[in-house]
Amino acid sequence: MASKPNIRSIRFSDELAELIDRQVGNSFTEKFENLITRCVWELPQKEAELERIEEDIRRQRALFWKLRDKRQKLEQTMEGLQRELDRRFRELEEL
């Protein structure tokens, strides 16, 4: 185990004490070190992952709106074709 020459006294809230206590470790010092280590190493990875997810969401939204617009245009085209078919059937019935 590495030497720990740094001795500090700090004050913190009960909420932070509970957060530290929930960390993995046998002592307060280990739990505190594990919390700090996790924040230093995991937080940047989680932030990068969040950015990738947000970018994916942006791409998926753009695709959604593009497909929605195409669907609306297709529905309009189909409605126009149906009206034209109905008109021609009426013409045929008049013959």
QUIMO-V471550 format. One record per residue. PHI is phi in radians with two decimals (NA if undefined). D_CENTER is the distance of its C-alpha to the mean C-alpha in Angstrom with 2 decimals. Layout:
phi=PHI d_center=D_CENTER
phi=PHI d_center=D_CENTER
This chain:
phi=NA d_center=39.48
phi=-1.25 d_center=39.22
phi=-1.18 d_center=41.37
phi=-2.18 d_center=39.79
phi=-1.37 d_center=42.07
phi=-1.56 d_center=39.74
phi=-1.98 d_center=40.64
phi=-2.37 d_center=38.91
phi=-2.08 d_center=39.04
phi=-2.29 d_center=36.07
phi=-1.99 d_center=35.42
phi=-2.67 d_center=32.14
phi=-1.30 d_center=31.03
phi=-1.09 d_center=31.23
phi=-1.07 d_center=27.49
phi=-1.16 d_center=27.12
phi=-1.06 d_center=29.97
phi=-1.15 d_center=28.19
phi=-1.08 d_center=25.03
phi=-1.11 d_center=27.31
phi=-1.12 d_center=29.28
phi=-1.36 d_center=26.32
phi=-1.35 d_center=25.88
phi=-1.28 d_center=27.62
phi=2.66 d_center=31.12
phi=-1.61 d_center=34.76
phi=-2.39 d_center=35.43
phi=-1.00 d_center=33.92
phi=-1.05 d_center=34.10
phi=-1.08 d_center=32.27
phi=-1.09 d_center=29.52
phi=-1.10 d_center=29.22
phi=-1.06 d_center=29.24
phi=-1.12 d_center=26.58
phi=-1.10 d_center=24.29
phi=-1.12 d_center=24.92
phi=-1.05 d_center=24.61
phi=-1.06 d_center=21.21
phi=-1.12 d_center=20.02
phi=-1.21 d_center=21.65
phi=-1.60 d_center=20.50
phi=-1.51 d_center=17.17
phi=-1.02 d_center=15.57
phi=-1.05 d_center=15.74
phi=-1.15 d_center=14.26
phi=-1.15 d_center=11.27
phi=-1.13 d_center=10.95
phi=-1.13 d_center=11.41
phi=-1.10 d_center=8.85
phi=-1.06 d_center=6.20
phi=-1.08 d_center=8.08
phi=-1.11 d_center=8.20
phi=-1.14 d_center=4.68
phi=-1.11 d_center=5.09
phi=-1.14 d_center=8.47
phi=-1.08 d_center=7.98
phi=-1.08 d_center=6.61
phi=-1.05 d_center=9.66
phi=-1.13 d_center=11.83
phi=-1.14 d_center=11.24
phi=-1.12 d_center=12.02
phi=-1.06 d_center=14.98
phi=-1.10 d_center=16.14
phi=-0.99 d_center=15.97
phi=-1.15 d_center=18.12
phi=-1.12 d_center=20.41
phi=-1.15 d_center=21.02
phi=-1.09 d_center=21.56
phi=-1.11 d_center=24.13
phi=-1.11 d_center=25.82
phi=-1.10 d_center=26.08
phi=-1.09 d_center=27.69
phi=-1.13 d_center=30.10
phi=-1.12 d_center=30.97
phi=-1.08 d_center=31.67
phi=-1.11 d_center=33.88
phi=-1.10 d_center=35.68
phi=-1.12 d_center=36.29
phi=-1.10 d_center=37.59
phi=-1.10 d_center=39.88
phi=-1.13 d_center=41.14
phi=-1.11 d_center=41.79
phi=-1.07 d_center=43.76
phi=-1.16 d_center=45.75
phi=-1.09 d_center=46.51
phi=-1.04 d_center=47.62
phi=-1.08 d_center=49.82
phi=-1.20 d_center=51.42
phi=-1.11 d_center=52.07
phi=-1.09 d_center=53.81
phi=-1.09 d_center=55.87
phi=-1.13 d_center=56.85
phi=-1.17 d_center=57.85
phi=-1.36 d_center=60.14
phi=-1.31 d_center=62.08
